[in-house]
Amino acid sequence: MVLDKVKPSAALAAMVKGVIVVHGGVTSHAAITARENNKPAVVGLPENFLEHVREGQMVELNGDDGIVVVN
């Protein structure tokens, strides 16, 4: 799941493998929810990140190192 930001009402679906969010930090709702659900997450990406991702495009996520690779 790649999002601009996550609101507290948003829930992680069972099929979500990880979370990438442009806005937020380690204490953001997205980061906390991901940790609670044992999902990798990278938050606080550059503002223009979403310009480089198309719907359905594969994205590699390394939550431990904070690395996102757009294929």
Secondary structure as a PSIPRED ss2 file (coil, helix, strand):
# PSIPRED VFORMAT (PSIPRED V4.0)

   1 M C   1.000  0.000  0.000
   2 V E   0.000  0.000  1.000
   3 L E   0.000  0.000  1.000
   4 D C   1.000  0.000  0.000
   5 K C   1.000  0.000  0.000
   6 V C   1.000  0.000  0.000
   7 K C   1.000  0.000  0.000
   8 P C   1.000  0.000  0.000
   9 S C   1.000  0.000  0.000
  10 A C   1.000  0.000  0.000
  11 A C   1.000  0.000  0.000
  12 L C   1.000  0.000  0.000
  13 A C   1.000  0.000  0.000
  14 A C   1.000  0.000  0.000
  15 M C   1.000  0.000  0.000
  16 V C   1.000  0.000  0.000
  17 K C   1.000  0.000  0.000
  18 G C   1.000  0.000  0.000
  19 V E   0.000  0.000  1.000
  20 I E   0.000  0.000  1.000
  21 V E   0.000  0.000  1.000
  22 V C   1.000  0.000  0.000
  23 H C   1.000  0.000  0.000
  24 G C   1.000  0.000  0.000
  25 G C   1.000  0.000  0.000
  26 V C   1.000  0.000  0.000
  27 T C   1.000  0.000  0.000
  28 S C   1.000  0.000  0.000
  29 H H   0.000  1.000  0.000
  30 A H   0.000  1.000  0.000
  31 A H   0.000  1.000  0.000
  32 I H   0.000  1.000  0.000
  33 T H   0.000  1.000  0.000
  34 A H   0.000  1.000  0.000
  35 R H   0.000  1.000  0.000
  36 E H   0.000  1.000  0.000
  37 N C   1.000  0.000  0.000
  38 N C   1.000  0.000  0.000
  39 K C   1.000  0.000  0.000
  40 P C   1.000  0.000  0.000
  41 A E   0.000  0.000  1.000
  42 V E   0.000  0.000  1.000
  43 V E   0.000  0.000  1.000
  44 G C   1.000  0.000  0.000
  45 L C   1.000  0.000  0.000
  46 P C   1.000  0.000  0.000
  47 E C   1.000  0.000  0.000
  48 N C   1.000  0.000  0.000
  49 F H   0.000  1.000  0.000
  50 L H   0.000  1.000  0.000
  51 E H   0.000  1.000  0.000
  52 H H   0.000  1.000  0.000
  53 V C   1.000  0.000  0.000
  54 R C   1.000  0.000  0.000
  55 E C   1.000  0.000  0.000
  56 G C   1.000  0.000  0.000
  57 Q C   1.000  0.000  0.000
  58 M C   1.000  0.000  0.000
  59 V E   0.000  0.000  1.000
  60 E E   0.000  0.000  1.000
  61 L E   0.000  0.000  1.000
  62 N E   0.000  0.000  1.000
  63 G C   1.000  0.000  0.000
  64 D C   1.000  0.000  0.000
  65 D C   1.000  0.000  0.000
  66 G C   1.000  0.000  0.000
  67 I E   0.000  0.000  1.000
  68 V E   0.000  0.000  1.000
  69 V E   0.000  0.000  1.000
  70 V E   0.000  0.000  1.000
  71 N C   1.000  0.000  0.000
